[in-house]
Amino acid sequence: MTIRLDDASAVGPFNLSSADTVFVSALVSFTGTANPGSGDYRVVSDSFVHKGQHAVIDLVLSERVP
């Protein structure tokens, strides 16, 4: 799956391009909520500096929320 993030994807009153460092997270929720619950799968990338450049991040949803 490929997902492209840009300033329109920011969560909050700021632009992604103005952030010094960013991280990417993903959650598969069995309850349909945005908060992790027991049995859900999640992953969080390491923080990285993008400097306005294209970056490729590989995430594997293998961590199960206890």
PyMOL Python script that loads the backbone (N, CA, C, O; Angstrom):
from pymol import cmd

cmd.read_pdbstr("""\
ATOM      1  N   MET A   1       0.845  -1.145   0.000  1.00  0.00           N
ATOM      2  CA  MET A   1       0.000   0.000   0.000  1.00  0.00           C
ATOM      3  C   MET A   1       0.905   1.226   0.000  1.00  0.00           C
ATOM      4  O   MET A   1       1.905   1.262   0.716  1.00  0.00           O
ATOM      5  N   THR A   2       0.564   2.205  -0.781  1.00  0.00           N
ATOM      6  CA  THR A   2       1.303   3.464  -0.814  1.00  0.00           C
ATOM      7  C   THR A   2       0.384   4.581  -0.353  1.00  0.00           C
ATOM      8  O   THR A   2      -0.733   4.730  -0.848  1.00  0.00           O
ATOM      9  N   ILE A   3       0.862   5.355   0.591  1.00  0.00           N
ATOM     10  CA  ILE A   3       0.121   6.509   1.093  1.00  0.00           C
ATOM     11  C   ILE A   3       1.033   7.718   0.980  1.00  0.00           C
ATOM     12  O   ILE A   3       2.177   7.691   1.435  1.00  0.00           O
ATOM     13  N   ARG A   4       0.527   8.760   0.381  1.00  0.00           N
ATOM     14  CA  ARG A   4       1.308   9.990   0.225  1.00  0.00           C
ATOM     15  C   ARG A   4       0.804  11.014   1.236  1.00  0.00           C
ATOM     16  O   ARG A   4      -0.391  11.301   1.300  1.00  0.00           O
ATOM     17  N   LEU A   5       1.723  11.558   2.021  1.00  0.00           N
ATOM     18  CA  LEU A   5       1.369  12.568   3.014  1.00  0.00           C
ATOM     19  C   LEU A   5       1.891  13.923   2.562  1.00  0.00           C
ATOM     20  O   LEU A   5       3.012  14.033   2.063  1.00  0.00           O
ATOM     21  N   ASP A   6       1.071  14.952   2.739  1.00  0.00           N
ATOM     22  CA  ASP A   6       1.488  16.316   2.429  1.00  0.00           C
ATOM     23  C   ASP A   6       0.851  17.245   3.463  1.00  0.00           C
ATOM     24  O   ASP A   6       0.262  16.777   4.438  1.00  0.00           O
ATOM     25  N   ASP A   7       0.966  18.547   3.255  1.00  0.00           N
ATOM     26  CA  ASP A   7       0.448  19.492   4.245  1.00  0.00           C
ATOM     27  C   ASP A   7      -1.041  19.309   4.519  1.00  0.00           C
ATOM     28  O   ASP A   7      -1.498  19.589   5.627  1.00  0.00           O
ATOM     29  N   ALA A   8      -1.793  18.853   3.547  1.00  0.00           N
ATOM     30  CA  ALA A   8      -3.227  18.628   3.744  1.00  0.00           C
ATOM     31  C   ALA A   8      -3.487  17.446   4.679  1.00  0.00           C
ATOM     32  O   ALA A   8      -4.600  17.301   5.184  1.00  0.00           O
ATOM     33  N   SER A   9      -2.475  16.594   4.918  1.00  0.00           N
ATOM     34  CA  SER A   9      -2.622  15.412   5.768  1.00  0.00           C
ATOM     35  C   SER A   9      -2.310  15.681   7.234  1.00  0.00           C
ATOM     36  O   SER A   9      -2.460  14.790   8.070  1.00  0.00           O
ATOM     37  N   ALA A  10      -1.877  16.895   7.558  1.00  0.00           N
ATOM     38  CA  ALA A  10      -1.473  17.208   8.929  1.00  0.00           C
ATOM     39  C   ALA A  10      -2.652  17.080   9.884  1.00  0.00           C
ATOM     40  O   ALA A  10      -3.778  17.451   9.552  1.00  0.00           O
ATOM     41  N   VAL A  11      -2.379  16.548  11.076  1.00  0.00           N
ATOM     42  CA  VAL A  11      -3.384  16.462  12.124  1.00  0.00           C
ATOM     43  C   VAL A  11      -3.086  17.584  13.103  1.00  0.00           C
ATOM     44  O   VAL A  11      -2.147  17.492  13.893  1.00  0.00           O
ATOM     45  N   GLY A  12      -3.863  18.617  13.054  1.00  0.00           N
ATOM     46  CA  GLY A  12      -3.644  19.776  13.906  1.00  0.00           C
ATOM     47  C   GLY A  12      -3.472  21.034  13.079  1.00  0.00           C
ATOM     48  O   GLY A  12      -3.490  20.986  11.849  1.00  0.00           O
ATOM     49  N   PRO A  13      -3.307  22.150  13.749  1.00  0.00           N
ATOM     50  CA  PRO A  13      -3.234  23.450  13.060  1.00  0.00           C
ATOM     51  C   PRO A  13      -1.818  23.801  12.588  1.00  0.00           C
ATOM     52  O   PRO A  13      -1.305  24.867  12.929  1.00  0.00           O
ATOM     53  N   PHE A  14      -1.192  22.936  11.824  1.00  0.00           N
ATOM     54  CA  PHE A  14       0.157  23.190  11.321  1.00  0.00           C
ATOM     55  C   PHE A  14       0.342  22.444  10.010  1.00  0.00           C
ATOM     56  O   PHE A  14      -0.521  21.663   9.607  1.00  0.00           O
ATOM     57  N   ASN A  15       1.461  22.682   9.349  1.00  0.00           N
ATOM     58  CA  ASN A  15       1.794  21.991   8.102  1.00  0.00           C
ATOM     59  C   ASN A  15       2.869  20.949   8.362  1.00  0.00           C
ATOM     60  O   ASN A  15       3.779  21.190   9.154  1.00  0.00           O
ATOM     61  N   LEU A  16       2.782  19.805   7.715  1.00  0.00           N
ATOM     62  CA  LEU A  16       3.826  18.785   7.846  1.00  0.00           C
ATOM     63  C   LEU A  16       5.170  19.322   7.377  1.00  0.00           C
ATOM     64  O   LEU A  16       6.208  18.990   7.949  1.00  0.00           O
ATOM     65  N   SER A  17       5.154  20.148   6.340  1.00  0.00           N
ATOM     66  CA  SER A  17       6.413  20.658   5.789  1.00  0.00           C
ATOM     67  C   SER A  17       7.137  21.585   6.755  1.00  0.00           C
ATOM     68  O   SER A  17       8.335  21.818   6.594  1.00  0.00           O
ATOM     69  N   SER A  18       6.440  22.122   7.758  1.00  0.00           N
ATOM     70  CA  SER A  18       7.092  23.009   8.719  1.00  0.00           C
ATOM     71  C   SER A  18       7.684  22.249   9.908  1.00  0.00           C
ATOM     72  O   SER A  18       8.382  22.846  10.727  1.00  0.00           O
ATOM     73  N   ALA A  19       7.421  20.958  10.017  1.00  0.00           N
ATOM     74  CA  ALA A  19       7.937  20.156  11.135  1.00  0.00           C
ATOM     75  C   ALA A  19       9.396  19.791  10.897  1.00  0.00           C
ATOM     76  O   ALA A  19       9.771  19.397   9.793  1.00  0.00           O
ATOM     77  N   ASP A  20      10.220  19.922  11.938  1.00  0.00           N
ATOM     78  CA  ASP A  20      11.628  19.529  11.825  1.00  0.00           C
ATOM     79  C   ASP A  20      11.760  18.013  11.727  1.00  0.00           C
ATOM     80  O   ASP A  20      12.490  17.497  10.881  1.00  0.00           O
ATOM     81  N   THR A  21      11.054  17.314  12.592  1.00  0.00           N
ATOM     82  CA  THR A  21      11.074  15.850  12.566  1.00  0.00           C
ATOM     83  C   THR A  21       9.635  15.341  12.571  1.00  0.00           C
ATOM     84  O   THR A  21       8.730  15.998  13.086  1.00  0.00           O
ATOM     85  N   VAL A  22       9.444  14.178  11.999  1.00  0.00           N
ATOM     86  CA  VAL A  22       8.113  13.569  11.948  1.00  0.00           C
ATOM     87  C   VAL A  22       8.232  12.074  12.220  1.00  0.00           C
ATOM     88  O   VAL A  22       9.325  11.510  12.158  1.00  0.00           O
ATOM     89  N   PHE A  23       7.118  11.445  12.518  1.00  0.00           N
ATOM     90  CA  PHE A  23       7.051   9.992  12.582  1.00  0.00           C
ATOM     91  C   PHE A  23       5.723   9.578  11.967  1.00  0.00           C
ATOM     92  O   PHE A  23       4.796  10.381  11.867  1.00  0.00           O
ATOM     93  N   VAL A  24       5.641   8.335  11.563  1.00  0.00           N
ATOM     94  CA  VAL A  24       4.437   7.803  10.942  1.00  0.00           C
ATOM     95  C   VAL A  24       3.946   6.640  11.796  1.00  0.00           C
ATOM     96  O   VAL A  24       4.738   5.807  12.237  1.00  0.00           O
ATOM     97  N   SER A  25       2.646   6.588  12.025  1.00  0.00           N
ATOM     98  CA  SER A  25       2.083   5.467  12.778  1.00  0.00           C
ATOM     99  C   SER A  25       0.874   4.918  12.037  1.00  0.00           C
ATOM    100  O   SER A  25       0.233   5.617  11.252  1.00  0.00           O
ATOM    101  N   ALA A  26       0.581   3.659  12.301  1.00  0.00           N
ATOM    102  CA  ALA A  26      -0.582   3.009  11.699  1.00  0.00           C
ATOM    103  C   ALA A  26      -1.238   2.131  12.754  1.00  0.00           C
ATOM    104  O   ALA A  26      -0.567   1.562  13.615  1.00  0.00           O
ATOM    105  N   LEU A  27      -2.552   2.031  12.672  1.00  0.00           N
ATOM    106  CA  LEU A  27      -3.323   1.237  13.620  1.00  0.00           C
ATOM    107  C   LEU A  27      -4.422   0.501  12.869  1.00  0.00           C
ATOM    108  O   LEU A  27      -5.149   1.097  12.075  1.00  0.00           O
ATOM    109  N   VAL A  28      -4.536  -0.788  13.122  1.00  0.00           N
ATOM    110  CA  VAL A  28      -5.682  -1.563  12.647  1.00  0.00           C
ATOM    111  C   VAL A  28      -6.531  -1.829  13.881  1.00  0.00           C
ATOM    112  O   VAL A  28      -6.135  -2.583  14.770  1.00  0.00           O
ATOM    113  N   SER A  29      -7.700  -1.204  13.926  1.00  0.00           N
ATOM    114  CA  SER A  29      -8.578  -1.277  15.087  1.00  0.00           C
ATOM    115  C   SER A  29      -9.732  -2.231  14.821  1.00  0.00           C
ATOM    116  O   SER A  29     -10.425  -2.117  13.810  1.00  0.00           O
ATOM    117  N   PHE A  30      -9.929  -3.162  15.728  1.00  0.00           N
ATOM    118  CA  PHE A  30     -11.040  -4.098  15.595  1.00  0.00           C
ATOM    119  C   PHE A  30     -12.358  -3.498  16.072  1.00  0.00           C
ATOM    120  O   PHE A  30     -13.427  -4.032  15.778  1.00  0.00           O
ATOM    121  N   THR A  31     -12.283  -2.376  16.816  1.00  0.00           N
ATOM    122  CA  THR A  31     -13.502  -1.725  17.294  1.00  0.00           C
ATOM    123  C   THR A  31     -13.897  -0.544  16.424  1.00  0.00           C
ATOM    124  O   THR A  31     -15.000  -0.015  16.561  1.00  0.00           O
ATOM    125  N   GLY A  32     -13.010  -0.127  15.530  1.00  0.00           N
ATOM    126  CA  GLY A  32     -13.308   1.006  14.661  1.00  0.00           C
ATOM    127  C   GLY A  32     -12.995   2.354  15.264  1.00  0.00           C
ATOM    128  O   GLY A  32     -13.371   3.385  14.706  1.00  0.00           O
ATOM    129  N   THR A  33     -12.305   2.365  16.408  1.00  0.00           N
ATOM    130  CA  THR A  33     -11.946   3.635  17.036  1.00  0.00           C
ATOM    131  C   THR A  33     -10.492   3.971  16.741  1.00  0.00           C
ATOM    132  O   THR A  33      -9.707   3.102  16.360  1.00  0.00           O
ATOM    133  N   ALA A  34     -10.140   5.248  16.922  1.00  0.00           N
ATOM    134  CA  ALA A  34      -8.774   5.690  16.665  1.00  0.00           C
ATOM    135  C   ALA A  34      -7.838   5.411  17.839  1.00  0.00           C
ATOM    136  O   ALA A  34      -6.621   5.536  17.701  1.00  0.00           O
ATOM    137  N   ASN A  35      -8.387   5.039  18.981  1.00  0.00           N
ATOM    138  CA  ASN A  35      -7.562   4.727  20.147  1.00  0.00           C
ATOM    139  C   ASN A  35      -7.243   3.240  20.163  1.00  0.00           C
ATOM    140  O   ASN A  35      -8.136   2.413  19.977  1.00  0.00           O
ATOM    141  N   PRO A  36      -5.961   2.886  20.387  1.00  0.00           N
ATOM    142  CA  PRO A  36      -5.593   1.470  20.403  1.00  0.00           C
ATOM    143  C   PRO A  36      -6.308   0.717  21.526  1.00  0.00           C
ATOM    144  O   PRO A  36      -6.383   1.191  22.660  1.00  0.00           O
ATOM    145  N   GLY A  37      -6.824  -0.450  21.193  1.00  0.00           N
ATOM    146  CA  GLY A  37      -7.475  -1.307  22.180  1.00  0.00           C
ATOM    147  C   GLY A  37      -6.834  -2.681  22.169  1.00  0.00           C
ATOM    148  O   GLY A  37      -6.093  -3.021  21.247  1.00  0.00           O
ATOM    149  N   SER A  38      -7.115  -3.456  23.176  1.00  0.00           N
ATOM    150  CA  SER A  38      -6.544  -4.791  23.296  1.00  0.00           C
ATOM    151  C   SER A  38      -6.837  -5.620  22.045  1.00  0.00           C
ATOM    152  O   SER A  38      -7.983  -5.717  21.606  1.00  0.00           O
ATOM    153  N   GLY A  39      -5.783  -6.214  21.477  1.00  0.00           N
ATOM    154  CA  GLY A  39      -5.918  -7.053  20.294  1.00  0.00           C
ATOM    155  C   GLY A  39      -5.703  -6.327  18.981  1.00  0.00           C
ATOM    156  O   GLY A  39      -5.529  -6.967  17.944  1.00  0.00           O
ATOM    157  N   ASP A  40      -5.711  -4.984  19.006  1.00  0.00           N
ATOM    158  CA  ASP A  40      -5.450  -4.211  17.792  1.00  0.00           C
ATOM    159  C   ASP A  40      -3.986  -4.363  17.384  1.00  0.00           C
ATOM    160  O   ASP A  40      -3.146  -4.766  18.189  1.00  0.00           O
ATOM    161  N   TYR A  41      -3.697  -4.043  16.149  1.00  0.00           N
ATOM    162  CA  TYR A  41      -2.320  -4.026  15.658  1.00  0.00           C
ATOM    163  C   TYR A  41      -1.887  -2.587  15.439  1.00  0.00           C
ATOM    164  O   TYR A  41      -2.661  -1.764  14.951  1.00  0.00           O
ATOM    165  N   ARG A  42      -0.620  -2.282  15.811  1.00  0.00           N
ATOM    166  CA  ARG A  42      -0.113  -0.926  15.617  1.00  0.00           C
ATOM    167  C   ARG A  42       1.374  -0.960  15.325  1.00  0.00           C
ATOM    168  O   ARG A  42       2.070  -1.931  15.618  1.00  0.00           O
ATOM    169  N   VAL A  43       1.835   0.129  14.741  1.00  0.00           N
ATOM    170  CA  VAL A  43       3.256   0.307  14.470  1.00  0.00           C
ATOM    171  C   VAL A  43       3.540   1.803  14.456  1.00  0.00           C
ATOM    172  O   VAL A  43       2.703   2.597  14.027  1.00  0.00           O
ATOM    173  N   VAL A  44       4.725   2.183  14.927  1.00  0.00           N
ATOM    174  CA  VAL A  44       5.166   3.575  14.925  1.00  0.00           C
ATOM    175  C   VAL A  44       6.583   3.601  14.374  1.00  0.00           C
ATOM    176  O   VAL A  44       7.447   2.857  14.839  1.00  0.00           O
ATOM    177  N   SER A  45       6.825   4.453  13.386  1.00  0.00           N
ATOM    178  CA  SER A  45       8.168   4.565  12.813  1.00  0.00           C
ATOM    179  C   SER A  45       9.077   5.319  13.772  1.00  0.00           C
ATOM    180  O   SER A  45       8.607   5.971  14.705  1.00  0.00           O
ATOM    181  N   ASP A  46      10.366   5.228  13.540  1.00  0.00           N
ATOM    182  CA  ASP A  46      11.310   6.097  14.223  1.00  0.00           C
ATOM    183  C   ASP A  46      11.082   7.516  13.725  1.00  0.00           C
ATOM    184  O   ASP A  46      10.592   7.709  12.612  1.00  0.00           O
ATOM    185  N   SER A  47      11.431   8.514  14.538  1.00  0.00           N
ATOM    186  CA  SER A  47      11.365   9.901  14.081  1.00  0.00           C
ATOM    187  C   SER A  47      12.432  10.121  13.024  1.00  0.00           C
ATOM    188  O   SER A  47      13.513   9.537  13.098  1.00  0.00           O
ATOM    189  N   PHE A  48      12.132  10.958  12.044  1.00  0.00           N
ATOM    190  CA  PHE A  48      13.113  11.247  11.007  1.00  0.00           C
ATOM    191  C   PHE A  48      12.976  12.687  10.546  1.00  0.00           C
ATOM    192  O   PHE A  48      11.923  13.309  10.692  1.00  0.00           O
ATOM    193  N   VAL A  49      14.064  13.205   9.985  1.00  0.00           N
ATOM    194  CA  VAL A  49      14.104  14.553   9.432  1.00  0.00           C
ATOM    195  C   VAL A  49      13.874  14.444   7.937  1.00  0.00           C
ATOM    196  O   VAL A  49      14.618  13.750   7.245  1.00  0.00           O
ATOM    197  N   HIS A  50      12.855  15.117   7.432  1.00  0.00           N
ATOM    198  CA  HIS A  50      12.524  14.989   6.005  1.00  0.00           C
ATOM    199  C   HIS A  50      13.079  16.132   5.165  1.00  0.00           C
ATOM    200  O   HIS A  50      13.297  15.960   3.965  1.00  0.00           O
ATOM    201  N   LYS A  51      13.314  17.304   5.772  1.00  0.00           N
ATOM    202  CA  LYS A  51      13.864  18.477   5.073  1.00  0.00           C
ATOM    203  C   LYS A  51      13.128  18.769   3.772  1.00  0.00           C
ATOM    204  O   LYS A  51      13.741  19.201   2.796  1.00  0.00           O
ATOM    205  N   GLY A  52      11.826  18.537   3.749  1.00  0.00           N
ATOM    206  CA  GLY A  52      11.024  18.826   2.570  1.00  0.00           C
ATOM    207  C   GLY A  52      11.230  17.873   1.415  1.00  0.00           C
ATOM    208  O   GLY A  52      10.733  18.109   0.314  1.00  0.00           O
ATOM    209  N   GLN A  53      11.963  16.793   1.654  1.00  0.00           N
ATOM    210  CA  GLN A  53      12.272  15.837   0.595  1.00  0.00           C
ATOM    211  C   GLN A  53      11.360  14.614   0.679  1.00  0.00           C
ATOM    212  O   GLN A  53      10.752  14.340   1.713  1.00  0.00           O
ATOM    213  N   HIS A  54      11.282  13.900  -0.417  1.00  0.00           N
ATOM    214  CA  HIS A  54      10.534  12.641  -0.496  1.00  0.00           C
ATOM    215  C   HIS A  54      11.210  11.604   0.400  1.00  0.00           C
ATOM    216  O   HIS A  54      12.433  11.468   0.376  1.00  0.00           O
ATOM    217  N   ALA A  55      10.434  10.886   1.176  1.00  0.00           N
ATOM    218  CA  ALA A  55      10.975   9.831   2.038  1.00  0.00           C
ATOM    219  C   ALA A  55      10.104   8.589   1.899  1.00  0.00           C
ATOM    220  O   ALA A  55       8.881   8.685   1.796  1.00  0.00           O
ATOM    221  N   VAL A  56      10.738   7.435   1.897  1.00  0.00           N
ATOM    222  CA  VAL A  56      10.014   6.164   1.843  1.00  0.00           C
ATOM    223  C   VAL A  56      10.128   5.508   3.210  1.00  0.00           C
ATOM    224  O   VAL A  56      11.230   5.297   3.714  1.00  0.00           O
ATOM    225  N   ILE A  57       8.995   5.189   3.803  1.00  0.00           N
ATOM    226  CA  ILE A  57       8.947   4.559   5.119  1.00  0.00           C
ATOM    227  C   ILE A  57       8.244   3.212   4.962  1.00  0.00           C
ATOM    228  O   ILE A  57       7.144   3.147   4.414  1.00  0.00           O
ATOM    229  N   ASP A  58       8.865   2.155   5.432  1.00  0.00           N
ATOM    230  CA  ASP A  58       8.241   0.831   5.423  1.00  0.00           C
ATOM    231  C   ASP A  58       7.750   0.518   6.828  1.00  0.00           C
ATOM    232  O   ASP A  58       8.519   0.568   7.788  1.00  0.00           O
ATOM    233  N   LEU A  59       6.475   0.197   6.944  1.00  0.00           N
ATOM    234  CA  LEU A  59       5.892  -0.173   8.228  1.00  0.00           C
ATOM    235  C   LEU A  59       5.329  -1.583   8.132  1.00  0.00           C
ATOM    236  O   LEU A  59       4.737  -1.956   7.119  1.00  0.00           O
ATOM    237  N   VAL A  60       5.515  -2.362   9.191  1.00  0.00           N
ATOM    238  CA  VAL A  60       4.946  -3.707   9.268  1.00  0.00           C
ATOM    239  C   VAL A  60       4.070  -3.751  10.516  1.00  0.00           C
ATOM    240  O   VAL A  60       4.556  -3.557  11.629  1.00  0.00           O
ATOM    241  N   LEU A  61       2.793  -4.004  10.328  1.00  0.00           N
ATOM    242  CA  LEU A  61       1.858  -4.074  11.447  1.00  0.00           C
ATOM    243  C   LEU A  61       1.967  -5.443  12.114  1.00  0.00           C
ATOM    244  O   LEU A  61       1.234  -6.371  11.771  1.00  0.00           O
ATOM    245  N   SER A  62       2.886  -5.558  13.066  1.00  0.00           N
ATOM    246  CA  SER A  62       3.100  -6.848  13.722  1.00  0.00           C
ATOM    247  C   SER A  62       2.976  -6.763  15.242  1.00  0.00           C
ATOM    248  O   SER A  62       2.897  -7.794  15.909  1.00  0.00           O
ATOM    249  N   GLU A  63       2.958  -5.545  15.802  1.00  0.00           N
ATOM    250  CA  GLU A  63       2.845  -5.393  17.252  1.00  0.00           C
ATOM    251  C   GLU A  63       1.373  -5.430  17.644  1.00  0.00           C
ATOM    252  O   GLU A  63       0.570  -4.632  17.158  1.00  0.00           O
ATOM    253  N   ARG A  64       1.035  -6.341  18.505  1.00  0.00           N
ATOM    254  CA  ARG A  64      -0.348  -6.463  18.972  1.00  0.00           C
ATOM    255  C   ARG A  64      -0.476  -5.721  20.298  1.00  0.00           C
ATOM    256  O   ARG A  64       0.357  -5.887  21.189  1.00  0.00           O
ATOM    257  N   VAL A  65      -1.504  -4.913  20.428  1.00  0.00           N
ATOM    258  CA  VAL A  65      -1.744  -4.171  21.658  1.00  0.00           C
ATOM    259  C   VAL A  65      -2.220  -5.158  22.726  1.00  0.00           C
ATOM    260  O   VAL A  65      -3.182  -5.894  22.507  1.00  0.00           O
ATOM    261  N   PRO A  66      -1.538  -5.172  23.897  1.00  0.00           N
ATOM    262  CA  PRO A  66      -1.929  -6.133  24.948  1.00  0.00           C
ATOM    263  C   PRO A  66      -3.296  -5.824  25.541  1.00  0.00           C
ATOM    264  O   PRO A  66      -3.759  -6.538  26.430  1.00  0.00           O
TER     265      PRO A  66
END
""", "prot")
cmd.dss("prot")
cmd.show_as("cartoon", "prot")
cmd.util.cbc("prot")
cmd.orient("prot")
